[in-house]
């Protein structure tokens, strides 16, 4: 007989590609940084490294072209460019802020688990008016040694929220994040806002847009409704 999953107590949101439409902006910023180094790269070069953190995001593309870079310096310059774009062009995905607020109203703990650095996460969350101090936990690249697809970010979020991983649902947009959620022993909902739905089939459920996701959906992944 199949064991029934525990009721959901916490929702962990990825940031880039889930809450904020920031993937095009960080890609544009990274391409500009590489141009300053005299290297022309393509947007699609970054796709395999989405969700793995900026060190790998930049380092992986540099490796593809045989370019030796100072990753920390390259990341610093990329963020300089990116942070200038945030107030001008960064937007939350329609429905994302509403979903976070609905989860909180339902009595669920909410966290951010992002492979991005703290400076980027903070800037994004403040801009979309979901500041860090409003979350039960915010976990960024600096908080762990291993980033997605390793489970450390999500496990740290659960630890800080003082809940068991088994009562958490992760909302992700990237295969690396889904694998991280699985490795953490958490349920996962995917939104096909960065990758095609066909690339996200390891998730429990896949939605086209986060605007389609309702709070109740997060507690019915294994037939367990959220009851508050």
PyMOL CGO cylinders between C-alpha atoms (Angstrom):
from pymol import cmd
from pymol.cgo import CYLINDER

trace = [
    CYLINDER, 0.00, 0.00, 0.00, 1.39, 3.38, -1.00, 0.3, 1, 1, 1, 1, 1, 1,
    CYLINDER, 1.39, 3.38, -1.00, 2.28, 5.62, 1.93, 0.3, 1, 1, 1, 1, 1, 1,
    CYLINDER, 2.28, 5.62, 1.93, 0.43, 8.90, 1.91, 0.3, 1, 1, 1, 1, 1, 1,
    CYLINDER, 0.43, 8.90, 1.91, 2.65, 11.97, 1.79, 0.3, 1, 1, 1, 1, 1, 1,
    CYLINDER, 2.65, 11.97, 1.79, 2.64, 14.35, 4.73, 0.3, 1, 1, 1, 1, 1, 1,
    CYLINDER, 2.64, 14.35, 4.73, 0.68, 17.59, 4.44, 0.3, 1, 1, 1, 1, 1, 1,
    CYLINDER, 0.68, 17.59, 4.44, 2.66, 20.49, 3.03, 0.3, 1, 1, 1, 1, 1, 1,
    CYLINDER, 2.66, 20.49, 3.03, 4.00, 22.97, 5.56, 0.3, 1, 1, 1, 1, 1, 1,
    CYLINDER, 4.00, 22.97, 5.56, 6.45, 25.02, 3.51, 0.3, 1, 1, 1, 1, 1, 1,
    CYLINDER, 6.45, 25.02, 3.51, 7.01, 26.22, -0.05, 0.3, 1, 1, 1, 1, 1, 1,
    CYLINDER, 7.01, 26.22, -0.05, 10.50, 26.95, -1.37, 0.3, 1, 1, 1, 1, 1, 1,
    CYLINDER, 10.50, 26.95, -1.37, 10.64, 29.23, -4.40, 0.3, 1, 1, 1, 1, 1, 1,
    CYLINDER, 10.64, 29.23, -4.40, 13.52, 29.40, -6.81, 0.3, 1, 1, 1, 1, 1, 1,
    CYLINDER, 13.52, 29.40, -6.81, 14.02, 33.02, -7.82, 0.3, 1, 1, 1, 1, 1, 1,
    CYLINDER, 14.02, 33.02, -7.82, 15.38, 33.48, -11.35, 0.3, 1, 1, 1, 1, 1, 1,
    CYLINDER, 15.38, 33.48, -11.35, 12.85, 32.14, -13.82, 0.3, 1, 1, 1, 1, 1, 1,
    CYLINDER, 12.85, 32.14, -13.82, 10.22, 31.50, -11.15, 0.3, 1, 1, 1, 1, 1, 1,
    CYLINDER, 10.22, 31.50, -11.15, 9.61, 34.74, -9.26, 0.3, 1, 1, 1, 1, 1, 1,
    CYLINDER, 9.61, 34.74, -9.26, 11.53, 37.14, -11.50, 0.3, 1, 1, 1, 1, 1, 1,
    CYLINDER, 11.53, 37.14, -11.50, 11.95, 37.27, -15.26, 0.3, 1, 1, 1, 1, 1, 1,
    CYLINDER, 11.95, 37.27, -15.26, 15.65, 37.80, -14.72, 0.3, 1, 1, 1, 1, 1, 1,
    CYLINDER, 15.65, 37.80, -14.72, 17.21, 35.11, -16.89, 0.3, 1, 1, 1, 1, 1, 1,
    CYLINDER, 17.21, 35.11, -16.89, 17.29, 37.35, -20.01, 0.3, 1, 1, 1, 1, 1, 1,
    CYLINDER, 17.29, 37.35, -20.01, 18.87, 40.18, -17.99, 0.3, 1, 1, 1, 1, 1, 1,
    CYLINDER, 18.87, 40.18, -17.99, 21.66, 38.11, -16.44, 0.3, 1, 1, 1, 1, 1, 1,
    CYLINDER, 21.66, 38.11, -16.44, 22.33, 36.55, -19.84, 0.3, 1, 1, 1, 1, 1, 1,
    CYLINDER, 22.33, 36.55, -19.84, 22.53, 39.98, -21.46, 0.3, 1, 1, 1, 1, 1, 1,
    CYLINDER, 22.53, 39.98, -21.46, 24.83, 41.19, -18.67, 0.3, 1, 1, 1, 1, 1, 1,
    CYLINDER, 24.83, 41.19, -18.67, 27.11, 38.17, -19.01, 0.3, 1, 1, 1, 1, 1, 1,
    CYLINDER, 27.11, 38.17, -19.01, 27.31, 38.57, -22.78, 0.3, 1, 1, 1, 1, 1, 1,
    CYLINDER, 27.31, 38.57, -22.78, 28.28, 42.23, -22.29, 0.3, 1, 1, 1, 1, 1, 1,
    CYLINDER, 28.28, 42.23, -22.29, 30.95, 41.23, -19.80, 0.3, 1, 1, 1, 1, 1, 1,
    CYLINDER, 30.95, 41.23, -19.80, 32.42, 38.70, -22.24, 0.3, 1, 1, 1, 1, 1, 1,
    CYLINDER, 32.42, 38.70, -22.24, 32.41, 41.33, -24.99, 0.3, 1, 1, 1, 1, 1, 1,
    CYLINDER, 32.41, 41.33, -24.99, 34.53, 43.53, -22.75, 0.3, 1, 1, 1, 1, 1, 1,
    CYLINDER, 34.53, 43.53, -22.75, 36.99, 40.63, -22.60, 0.3, 1, 1, 1, 1, 1, 1,
    CYLINDER, 36.99, 40.63, -22.60, 37.00, 40.46, -26.40, 0.3, 1, 1, 1, 1, 1, 1,
    CYLINDER, 37.00, 40.46, -26.40, 34.87, 37.31, -26.64, 0.3, 1, 1, 1, 1, 1, 1,
    CYLINDER, 34.87, 37.31, -26.64, 31.53, 37.12, -28.48, 0.3, 1, 1, 1, 1, 1, 1,
    CYLINDER, 31.53, 37.12, -28.48, 29.25, 34.45, -27.01, 0.3, 1, 1, 1, 1, 1, 1,
    CYLINDER, 29.25, 34.45, -27.01, 25.68, 33.43, -27.78, 0.3, 1, 1, 1, 1, 1, 1,
    CYLINDER, 25.68, 33.43, -27.78, 22.65, 33.42, -25.48, 0.3, 1, 1, 1, 1, 1, 1,
    CYLINDER, 22.65, 33.42, -25.48, 22.15, 29.69, -26.00, 0.3, 1, 1, 1, 1, 1, 1,
    CYLINDER, 22.15, 29.69, -26.00, 25.66, 29.02, -24.64, 0.3, 1, 1, 1, 1, 1, 1,
    CYLINDER, 25.66, 29.02, -24.64, 24.36, 29.71, -21.15, 0.3, 1, 1, 1, 1, 1, 1,
    CYLINDER, 24.36, 29.71, -21.15, 21.38, 27.31, -21.25, 0.3, 1, 1, 1, 1, 1, 1,
    CYLINDER, 21.38, 27.31, -21.25, 23.19, 24.25, -19.82, 0.3, 1, 1, 1, 1, 1, 1,
    CYLINDER, 23.19, 24.25, -19.82, 24.24, 26.29, -16.78, 0.3, 1, 1, 1, 1, 1, 1,
    CYLINDER, 24.24, 26.29, -16.78, 20.95, 27.96, -15.87, 0.3, 1, 1, 1, 1, 1, 1,
    CYLINDER, 20.95, 27.96, -15.87, 20.17, 27.45, -12.20, 0.3, 1, 1, 1, 1, 1, 1,
    CYLINDER, 20.17, 27.45, -12.20, 23.68, 26.35, -11.22, 0.3, 1, 1, 1, 1, 1, 1,
    CYLINDER, 23.68, 26.35, -11.22, 24.92, 29.71, -9.93, 0.3, 1, 1, 1, 1, 1, 1,
    CYLINDER, 24.92, 29.71, -9.93, 26.88, 32.47, -11.57, 0.3, 1, 1, 1, 1, 1, 1,
    CYLINDER, 26.88, 32.47, -11.57, 30.29, 30.86, -11.00, 0.3, 1, 1, 1, 1, 1, 1,
    CYLINDER, 30.29, 30.86, -11.00, 29.32, 27.92, -13.19, 0.3, 1, 1, 1, 1, 1, 1,
    CYLINDER, 29.32, 27.92, -13.19, 27.11, 30.04, -15.43, 0.3, 1, 1, 1, 1, 1, 1,
    CYLINDER, 27.11, 30.04, -15.43, 30.09, 32.19, -16.45, 0.3, 1, 1, 1, 1, 1, 1,
    CYLINDER, 30.09, 32.19, -16.45, 32.81, 29.60, -16.01, 0.3, 1, 1, 1, 1, 1, 1,
    CYLINDER, 32.81, 29.60, -16.01, 31.02, 27.00, -18.13, 0.3, 1, 1, 1, 1, 1, 1,
    CYLINDER, 31.02, 27.00, -18.13, 30.68, 29.35, -21.08, 0.3, 1, 1, 1, 1, 1, 1,
    CYLINDER, 30.68, 29.35, -21.08, 34.31, 30.45, -20.75, 0.3, 1, 1, 1, 1, 1, 1,
    CYLINDER, 34.31, 30.45, -20.75, 35.38, 26.80, -20.82, 0.3, 1, 1, 1, 1, 1, 1,
    CYLINDER, 35.38, 26.80, -20.82, 33.32, 26.17, -23.95, 0.3, 1, 1, 1, 1, 1, 1,
    CYLINDER, 33.32, 26.17, -23.95, 35.31, 28.83, -25.79, 0.3, 1, 1, 1, 1, 1, 1,
    CYLINDER, 35.31, 28.83, -25.79, 38.64, 27.94, -24.20, 0.3, 1, 1, 1, 1, 1, 1,
    CYLINDER, 38.64, 27.94, -24.20, 38.76, 31.34, -22.50, 0.3, 1, 1, 1, 1, 1, 1,
    CYLINDER, 38.76, 31.34, -22.50, 40.60, 31.60, -19.20, 0.3, 1, 1, 1, 1, 1, 1,
    CYLINDER, 40.60, 31.60, -19.20, 38.84, 34.07, -16.90, 0.3, 1, 1, 1, 1, 1, 1,
    CYLINDER, 38.84, 34.07, -16.90, 39.04, 35.26, -13.32, 0.3, 1, 1, 1, 1, 1, 1,
    CYLINDER, 39.04, 35.26, -13.32, 35.58, 34.01, -12.34, 0.3, 1, 1, 1, 1, 1, 1,
    CYLINDER, 35.58, 34.01, -12.34, 35.22, 36.30, -9.34, 0.3, 1, 1, 1, 1, 1, 1,
    CYLINDER, 35.22, 36.30, -9.34, 36.21, 39.39, -11.32, 0.3, 1, 1, 1, 1, 1, 1,
    CYLINDER, 36.21, 39.39, -11.32, 33.97, 38.36, -14.21, 0.3, 1, 1, 1, 1, 1, 1,
    CYLINDER, 33.97, 38.36, -14.21, 31.06, 37.80, -11.83, 0.3, 1, 1, 1, 1, 1, 1,
    CYLINDER, 31.06, 37.80, -11.83, 31.62, 41.16, -10.15, 0.3, 1, 1, 1, 1, 1, 1,
    CYLINDER, 31.62, 41.16, -10.15, 31.55, 42.95, -13.51, 0.3, 1, 1, 1, 1, 1, 1,
    CYLINDER, 31.55, 42.95, -13.51, 28.48, 40.98, -14.64, 0.3, 1, 1, 1, 1, 1, 1,
    CYLINDER, 28.48, 40.98, -14.64, 26.63, 42.02, -11.49, 0.3, 1, 1, 1, 1, 1, 1,
    CYLINDER, 26.63, 42.02, -11.49, 27.63, 45.65, -12.00, 0.3, 1, 1, 1, 1, 1, 1,
    CYLINDER, 27.63, 45.65, -12.00, 25.96, 45.57, -15.39, 0.3, 1, 1, 1, 1, 1, 1,
    CYLINDER, 25.96, 45.57, -15.39, 23.00, 43.55, -14.12, 0.3, 1, 1, 1, 1, 1, 1,
    CYLINDER, 23.00, 43.55, -14.12, 22.21, 45.78, -11.14, 0.3, 1, 1, 1, 1, 1, 1,
    CYLINDER, 22.21, 45.78, -11.14, 21.92, 48.78, -13.45, 0.3, 1, 1, 1, 1, 1, 1,
    CYLINDER, 21.92, 48.78, -13.45, 19.25, 46.92, -15.44, 0.3, 1, 1, 1, 1, 1, 1,
    CYLINDER, 19.25, 46.92, -15.44, 17.17, 45.83, -12.43, 0.3, 1, 1, 1, 1, 1, 1,
    CYLINDER, 17.17, 45.83, -12.43, 15.35, 49.13, -11.72, 0.3, 1, 1, 1, 1, 1, 1,
    CYLINDER, 15.35, 49.13, -11.72, 14.78, 49.70, -15.44, 0.3, 1, 1, 1, 1, 1, 1,
    CYLINDER, 14.78, 49.70, -15.44, 13.70, 46.31, -16.74, 0.3, 1, 1, 1, 1, 1, 1,
    CYLINDER, 13.70, 46.31, -16.74, 13.30, 43.61, -14.10, 0.3, 1, 1, 1, 1, 1, 1,
    CYLINDER, 13.30, 43.61, -14.10, 9.76, 42.33, -13.64, 0.3, 1, 1, 1, 1, 1, 1,
    CYLINDER, 9.76, 42.33, -13.64, 8.14, 39.61, -11.59, 0.3, 1, 1, 1, 1, 1, 1,
    CYLINDER, 8.14, 39.61, -11.59, 6.25, 36.96, -13.51, 0.3, 1, 1, 1, 1, 1, 1,
    CYLINDER, 6.25, 36.96, -13.51, 2.50, 37.61, -13.50, 0.3, 1, 1, 1, 1, 1, 1,
    CYLINDER, 2.50, 37.61, -13.50, 0.96, 35.75, -10.58, 0.3, 1, 1, 1, 1, 1, 1,
    CYLINDER, 0.96, 35.75, -10.58, 4.24, 35.08, -8.77, 0.3, 1, 1, 1, 1, 1, 1,
    CYLINDER, 4.24, 35.08, -8.77, 3.85, 37.67, -6.02, 0.3, 1, 1, 1, 1, 1, 1,
    CYLINDER, 3.85, 37.67, -6.02, 0.19, 36.72, -5.58, 0.3, 1, 1, 1, 1, 1, 1,
    CYLINDER, 0.19, 36.72, -5.58, 1.11, 33.06, -5.14, 0.3, 1, 1, 1, 1, 1, 1,
    CYLINDER, 1.11, 33.06, -5.14, 3.68, 33.86, -2.45, 0.3, 1, 1, 1, 1, 1, 1,
    CYLINDER, 3.68, 33.86, -2.45, 1.13, 35.96, -0.58, 0.3, 1, 1, 1, 1, 1, 1,
    CYLINDER, 1.13, 35.96, -0.58, -1.54, 33.26, -0.93, 0.3, 1, 1, 1, 1, 1, 1,
    CYLINDER, -1.54, 33.26, -0.93, 0.81, 30.65, 0.52, 0.3, 1, 1, 1, 1, 1, 1,
    CYLINDER, 0.81, 30.65, 0.52, 1.53, 32.90, 3.49, 0.3, 1, 1, 1, 1, 1, 1,
    CYLINDER, 1.53, 32.90, 3.49, -2.17, 33.54, 4.05, 0.3, 1, 1, 1, 1, 1, 1,
    CYLINDER, -2.17, 33.54, 4.05, -2.74, 29.78, 4.01, 0.3, 1, 1, 1, 1, 1, 1,
    CYLINDER, -2.74, 29.78, 4.01, -0.33, 29.49, 6.92, 0.3, 1, 1, 1, 1, 1, 1,
    CYLINDER, -0.33, 29.49, 6.92, 2.54, 28.00, 4.95, 0.3, 1, 1, 1, 1, 1, 1,
    CYLINDER, 2.54, 28.00, 4.95, 6.13, 28.96, 5.54, 0.3, 1, 1, 1, 1, 1, 1,
    CYLINDER, 6.13, 28.96, 5.54, 7.83, 30.44, 2.48, 0.3, 1, 1, 1, 1, 1, 1,
    CYLINDER, 7.83, 30.44, 2.48, 11.49, 30.47, 1.51, 0.3, 1, 1, 1, 1, 1, 1,
    CYLINDER, 11.49, 30.47, 1.51, 13.72, 31.39, -1.39, 0.3, 1, 1, 1, 1, 1, 1,
    CYLINDER, 13.72, 31.39, -1.39, 16.35, 28.86, -2.45, 0.3, 1, 1, 1, 1, 1, 1,
    CYLINDER, 16.35, 28.86, -2.45, 18.55, 30.38, -5.16, 0.3, 1, 1, 1, 1, 1, 1,
    CYLINDER, 18.55, 30.38, -5.16, 21.96, 29.52, -6.59, 0.3, 1, 1, 1, 1, 1, 1,
    CYLINDER, 21.96, 29.52, -6.59, 22.47, 33.22, -7.28, 0.3, 1, 1, 1, 1, 1, 1,
    CYLINDER, 22.47, 33.22, -7.28, 24.64, 35.36, -5.02, 0.3, 1, 1, 1, 1, 1, 1,
    CYLINDER, 24.64, 35.36, -5.02, 23.10, 37.34, -2.18, 0.3, 1, 1, 1, 1, 1, 1,
    CYLINDER, 23.10, 37.34, -2.18, 23.55, 40.71, -3.89, 0.3, 1, 1, 1, 1, 1, 1,
    CYLINDER, 23.55, 40.71, -3.89, 21.46, 39.59, -6.84, 0.3, 1, 1, 1, 1, 1, 1,
    CYLINDER, 21.46, 39.59, -6.84, 18.80, 37.85, -4.75, 0.3, 1, 1, 1, 1, 1, 1,
    CYLINDER, 18.80, 37.85, -4.75, 18.43, 40.88, -2.47, 0.3, 1, 1, 1, 1, 1, 1,
    CYLINDER, 18.43, 40.88, -2.47, 18.14, 43.32, -5.38, 0.3, 1, 1, 1, 1, 1, 1,
    CYLINDER, 18.14, 43.32, -5.38, 15.54, 41.19, -7.14, 0.3, 1, 1, 1, 1, 1, 1,
    CYLINDER, 15.54, 41.19, -7.14, 13.38, 40.59, -4.08, 0.3, 1, 1, 1, 1, 1, 1,
    CYLINDER, 13.38, 40.59, -4.08, 13.41, 44.23, -3.01, 0.3, 1, 1, 1, 1, 1, 1,
    CYLINDER, 13.41, 44.23, -3.01, 12.51, 45.35, -6.53, 0.3, 1, 1, 1, 1, 1, 1,
    CYLINDER, 12.51, 45.35, -6.53, 9.45, 43.07, -6.74, 0.3, 1, 1, 1, 1, 1, 1,
    CYLINDER, 9.45, 43.07, -6.74, 8.39, 44.13, -3.24, 0.3, 1, 1, 1, 1, 1, 1,
    CYLINDER, 8.39, 44.13, -3.24, 8.99, 40.75, -1.60, 0.3, 1, 1, 1, 1, 1, 1,
    CYLINDER, 8.99, 40.75, -1.60, 11.97, 41.84, 0.54, 0.3, 1, 1, 1, 1, 1, 1,
    CYLINDER, 11.97, 41.84, 0.54, 14.18, 39.25, 2.27, 0.3, 1, 1, 1, 1, 1, 1,
    CYLINDER, 14.18, 39.25, 2.27, 12.90, 40.03, 5.77, 0.3, 1, 1, 1, 1, 1, 1,
    CYLINDER, 12.90, 40.03, 5.77, 9.40, 38.92, 4.78, 0.3, 1, 1, 1, 1, 1, 1,
    CYLINDER, 9.40, 38.92, 4.78, 10.45, 35.32, 4.10, 0.3, 1, 1, 1, 1, 1, 1,
    CYLINDER, 10.45, 35.32, 4.10, 10.79, 32.46, 6.58, 0.3, 1, 1, 1, 1, 1, 1,
    CYLINDER, 10.79, 32.46, 6.58, 14.22, 31.84, 5.04, 0.3, 1, 1, 1, 1, 1, 1,
    CYLINDER, 14.22, 31.84, 5.04, 16.35, 33.10, 2.16, 0.3, 1, 1, 1, 1, 1, 1,
    CYLINDER, 16.35, 33.10, 2.16, 19.20, 30.82, 1.08, 0.3, 1, 1, 1, 1, 1, 1,
    CYLINDER, 19.20, 30.82, 1.08, 21.73, 31.97, -1.53, 0.3, 1, 1, 1, 1, 1, 1,
    CYLINDER, 21.73, 31.97, -1.53, 24.94, 30.74, -3.12, 0.3, 1, 1, 1, 1, 1, 1,
    CYLINDER, 24.94, 30.74, -3.12, 27.10, 32.01, -0.25, 0.3, 1, 1, 1, 1, 1, 1,
    CYLINDER, 27.10, 32.01, -0.25, 25.24, 29.85, 2.26, 0.3, 1, 1, 1, 1, 1, 1,
    CYLINDER, 25.24, 29.85, 2.26, 26.29, 26.46, 0.86, 0.3, 1, 1, 1, 1, 1, 1,
    CYLINDER, 26.29, 26.46, 0.86, 29.34, 24.81, -0.67, 0.3, 1, 1, 1, 1, 1, 1,
    CYLINDER, 29.34, 24.81, -0.67, 27.49, 22.76, -3.29, 0.3, 1, 1, 1, 1, 1, 1,
    CYLINDER, 27.49, 22.76, -3.29, 24.82, 24.35, -5.45, 0.3, 1, 1, 1, 1, 1, 1,
    CYLINDER, 24.82, 24.35, -5.45, 22.07, 22.89, -7.63, 0.3, 1, 1, 1, 1, 1, 1,
    CYLINDER, 22.07, 22.89, -7.63, 21.71, 20.12, -8.76, 0.3, 1, 1, 1, 1, 1, 1,
    CYLINDER, 21.71, 20.12, -8.76, 22.98, 19.25, -5.27, 0.3, 1, 1, 1, 1, 1, 1,
    CYLINDER, 22.98, 19.25, -5.27, 20.27, 19.47, -2.57, 0.3, 1, 1, 1, 1, 1, 1,
    CYLINDER, 20.27, 19.47, -2.57, 22.16, 21.68, -0.12, 0.3, 1, 1, 1, 1, 1, 1,
    CYLINDER, 22.16, 21.68, -0.12, 20.29, 24.93, -0.83, 0.3, 1, 1, 1, 1, 1, 1,
    CYLINDER, 20.29, 24.93, -0.83, 16.91, 23.36, -0.28, 0.3, 1, 1, 1, 1, 1, 1,
    CYLINDER, 16.91, 23.36, -0.28, 18.00, 21.37, 2.76, 0.3, 1, 1, 1, 1, 1, 1,
    CYLINDER, 18.00, 21.37, 2.76, 19.39, 24.56, 4.29, 0.3, 1, 1, 1, 1, 1, 1,
    CYLINDER, 19.39, 24.56, 4.29, 16.07, 26.31, 3.64, 0.3, 1, 1, 1, 1, 1, 1,
    CYLINDER, 16.07, 26.31, 3.64, 14.18, 23.51, 5.41, 0.3, 1, 1, 1, 1, 1, 1,
    CYLINDER, 14.18, 23.51, 5.41, 16.60, 23.63, 8.32, 0.3, 1, 1, 1, 1, 1, 1,
    CYLINDER, 16.60, 23.63, 8.32, 16.20, 27.39, 8.72, 0.3, 1, 1, 1, 1, 1, 1,
    CYLINDER, 16.20, 27.39, 8.72, 12.42, 27.05, 8.58, 0.3, 1, 1, 1, 1, 1, 1,
    CYLINDER, 12.42, 27.05, 8.58, 12.62, 24.21, 11.13, 0.3, 1, 1, 1, 1, 1, 1,
    CYLINDER, 12.62, 24.21, 11.13, 10.61, 21.81, 9.01, 0.3, 1, 1, 1, 1, 1, 1,
    CYLINDER, 10.61, 21.81, 9.01, 11.32, 18.35, 7.65, 0.3, 1, 1, 1, 1, 1, 1,
    CYLINDER, 11.32, 18.35, 7.65, 12.26, 18.19, 3.94, 0.3, 1, 1, 1, 1, 1, 1,
    CYLINDER, 12.26, 18.19, 3.94, 9.34, 15.83, 3.38, 0.3, 1, 1, 1, 1, 1, 1,
    CYLINDER, 9.34, 15.83, 3.38, 6.79, 18.57, 4.11, 0.3, 1, 1, 1, 1, 1, 1,
    CYLINDER, 6.79, 18.57, 4.11, 8.32, 21.02, 1.62, 0.3, 1, 1, 1, 1, 1, 1,
    CYLINDER, 8.32, 21.02, 1.62, 7.33, 21.73, -1.97, 0.3, 1, 1, 1, 1, 1, 1,
    CYLINDER, 7.33, 21.73, -1.97, 9.84, 23.39, -4.29, 0.3, 1, 1, 1, 1, 1, 1,
    CYLINDER, 9.84, 23.39, -4.29, 8.80, 25.55, -7.24, 0.3, 1, 1, 1, 1, 1, 1,
    CYLINDER, 8.80, 25.55, -7.24, 11.44, 25.41, -9.97, 0.3, 1, 1, 1, 1, 1, 1,
    CYLINDER, 11.44, 25.41, -9.97, 11.96, 26.29, -13.61, 0.3, 1, 1, 1, 1, 1, 1,
    CYLINDER, 11.96, 26.29, -13.61, 15.15, 24.38, -14.41, 0.3, 1, 1, 1, 1, 1, 1,
    CYLINDER, 15.15, 24.38, -14.41, 16.15, 20.69, -14.60, 0.3, 1, 1, 1, 1, 1, 1,
    CYLINDER, 16.15, 20.69, -14.60, 19.05, 21.31, -12.20, 0.3, 1, 1, 1, 1, 1, 1,
    CYLINDER, 19.05, 21.31, -12.20, 16.65, 22.69, -9.61, 0.3, 1, 1, 1, 1, 1, 1,
    CYLINDER, 16.65, 22.69, -9.61, 14.22, 19.79, -10.00, 0.3, 1, 1, 1, 1, 1, 1,
    CYLINDER, 14.22, 19.79, -10.00, 17.06, 17.34, -9.47, 0.3, 1, 1, 1, 1, 1, 1,
    CYLINDER, 17.06, 17.34, -9.47, 18.10, 19.28, -6.36, 0.3, 1, 1, 1, 1, 1, 1,
    CYLINDER, 18.10, 19.28, -6.36, 14.58, 19.10, -4.96, 0.3, 1, 1, 1, 1, 1, 1,
    CYLINDER, 14.58, 19.10, -4.96, 14.42, 15.37, -5.64, 0.3, 1, 1, 1, 1, 1, 1,
    CYLINDER, 14.42, 15.37, -5.64, 17.78, 14.82, -3.97, 0.3, 1, 1, 1, 1, 1, 1,
    CYLINDER, 17.78, 14.82, -3.97, 16.52, 16.76, -0.94, 0.3, 1, 1, 1, 1, 1, 1,
    CYLINDER, 16.52, 16.76, -0.94, 13.51, 14.46, -0.64, 0.3, 1, 1, 1, 1, 1, 1,
    CYLINDER, 13.51, 14.46, -0.64, 11.07, 17.23, -1.48, 0.3, 1, 1, 1, 1, 1, 1,
    CYLINDER, 11.07, 17.23, -1.48, 8.12, 17.44, -3.84, 0.3, 1, 1, 1, 1, 1, 1,
    CYLINDER, 8.12, 17.44, -3.84, 8.50, 19.71, -6.82, 0.3, 1, 1, 1, 1, 1, 1,
    CYLINDER, 8.50, 19.71, -6.82, 6.28, 21.80, -9.07, 0.3, 1, 1, 1, 1, 1, 1,
    CYLINDER, 6.28, 21.80, -9.07, 7.87, 23.11, -12.27, 0.3, 1, 1, 1, 1, 1, 1,
    CYLINDER, 7.87, 23.11, -12.27, 6.92, 26.09, -14.38, 0.3, 1, 1, 1, 1, 1, 1,
    CYLINDER, 6.92, 26.09, -14.38, 7.95, 26.11, -18.03, 0.3, 1, 1, 1, 1, 1, 1,
    CYLINDER, 7.95, 26.11, -18.03, 8.98, 29.76, -18.07, 0.3, 1, 1, 1, 1, 1, 1,
    CYLINDER, 8.98, 29.76, -18.07, 12.64, 29.15, -18.96, 0.3, 1, 1, 1, 1, 1, 1,
    CYLINDER, 12.64, 29.15, -18.96, 12.75, 25.59, -20.30, 0.3, 1, 1, 1, 1, 1, 1,
    CYLINDER, 12.75, 25.59, -20.30, 10.19, 23.66, -22.30, 0.3, 1, 1, 1, 1, 1, 1,
    CYLINDER, 10.19, 23.66, -22.30, 7.76, 21.47, -20.36, 0.3, 1, 1, 1, 1, 1, 1,
    CYLINDER, 7.76, 21.47, -20.36, 9.34, 18.41, -21.99, 0.3, 1, 1, 1, 1, 1, 1,
    CYLINDER, 9.34, 18.41, -21.99, 12.59, 19.22, -20.15, 0.3, 1, 1, 1, 1, 1, 1,
    CYLINDER, 12.59, 19.22, -20.15, 10.87, 19.34, -16.75, 0.3, 1, 1, 1, 1, 1, 1,
    CYLINDER, 10.87, 19.34, -16.75, 9.21, 15.94, -16.56, 0.3, 1, 1, 1, 1, 1, 1,
    CYLINDER, 9.21, 15.94, -16.56, 11.10, 14.90, -13.41, 0.3, 1, 1, 1, 1, 1, 1,
    CYLINDER, 11.10, 14.90, -13.41, 8.88, 17.29, -11.45, 0.3, 1, 1, 1, 1, 1, 1,
    CYLINDER, 8.88, 17.29, -11.45, 5.67, 16.05, -9.82, 0.3, 1, 1, 1, 1, 1, 1,
    CYLINDER, 5.67, 16.05, -9.82, 3.62, 18.53, -11.82, 0.3, 1, 1, 1, 1, 1, 1,
    CYLINDER, 3.62, 18.53, -11.82, 4.46, 20.93, -14.63, 0.3, 1, 1, 1, 1, 1, 1,
    CYLINDER, 4.46, 20.93, -14.63, 2.61, 24.17, -15.34, 0.3, 1, 1, 1, 1, 1, 1,
    CYLINDER, 2.61, 24.17, -15.34, 3.21, 26.46, -18.28, 0.3, 1, 1, 1, 1, 1, 1,
    CYLINDER, 3.21, 26.46, -18.28, 3.20, 29.60, -16.14, 0.3, 1, 1, 1, 1, 1, 1,
    CYLINDER, 3.20, 29.60, -16.14, 3.37, 30.35, -12.44, 0.3, 1, 1, 1, 1, 1, 1,
    CYLINDER, 3.37, 30.35, -12.44, 0.16, 32.34, -12.90, 0.3, 1, 1, 1, 1, 1, 1,
    CYLINDER, 0.16, 32.34, -12.90, -1.59, 28.97, -13.41, 0.3, 1, 1, 1, 1, 1, 1,
    CYLINDER, -1.59, 28.97, -13.41, -0.44, 27.63, -10.04, 0.3, 1, 1, 1, 1, 1, 1,
    CYLINDER, -0.44, 27.63, -10.04, -2.86, 27.93, -7.13, 0.3, 1, 1, 1, 1, 1, 1,
    CYLINDER, -2.86, 27.93, -7.13, -1.89, 27.53, -3.50, 0.3, 1, 1, 1, 1, 1, 1,
    CYLINDER, -1.89, 27.53, -3.50, -4.10, 24.44, -3.22, 0.3, 1, 1, 1, 1, 1, 1,
    CYLINDER, -4.10, 24.44, -3.22, -2.21, 22.78, -6.11, 0.3, 1, 1, 1, 1, 1, 1,
    CYLINDER, -2.21, 22.78, -6.11, 0.93, 22.69, -3.98, 0.3, 1, 1, 1, 1, 1, 1,
    CYLINDER, 0.93, 22.69, -3.98, -0.73, 20.48, -1.41, 0.3, 1, 1, 1, 1, 1, 1,
    CYLINDER, -0.73, 20.48, -1.41, -2.34, 18.08, -3.85, 0.3, 1, 1, 1, 1, 1, 1,
    CYLINDER, -2.34, 18.08, -3.85, 0.80, 16.80, -5.54, 0.3, 1, 1, 1, 1, 1, 1,
    CYLINDER, 0.80, 16.80, -5.54, 0.48, 13.50, -3.70, 0.3, 1, 1, 1, 1, 1, 1,
    CYLINDER, 0.48, 13.50, -3.70, -3.25, 13.75, -3.08, 0.3, 1, 1, 1, 1, 1, 1,
    CYLINDER, -3.25, 13.75, -3.08, -2.79, 15.70, 0.13, 0.3, 1, 1, 1, 1, 1, 1,
    CYLINDER, -2.79, 15.70, 0.13, -4.85, 18.91, 0.25, 0.3, 1, 1, 1, 1, 1, 1,
    CYLINDER, -4.85, 18.91, 0.25, -3.72, 21.95, 2.16, 0.3, 1, 1, 1, 1, 1, 1,
    CYLINDER, -3.72, 21.95, 2.16, -6.14, 22.34, 5.03, 0.3, 1, 1, 1, 1, 1, 1,
    CYLINDER, -6.14, 22.34, 5.03, -5.99, 25.52, 7.06, 0.3, 1, 1, 1, 1, 1, 1,
]
cmd.load_cgo(trace, "trace")
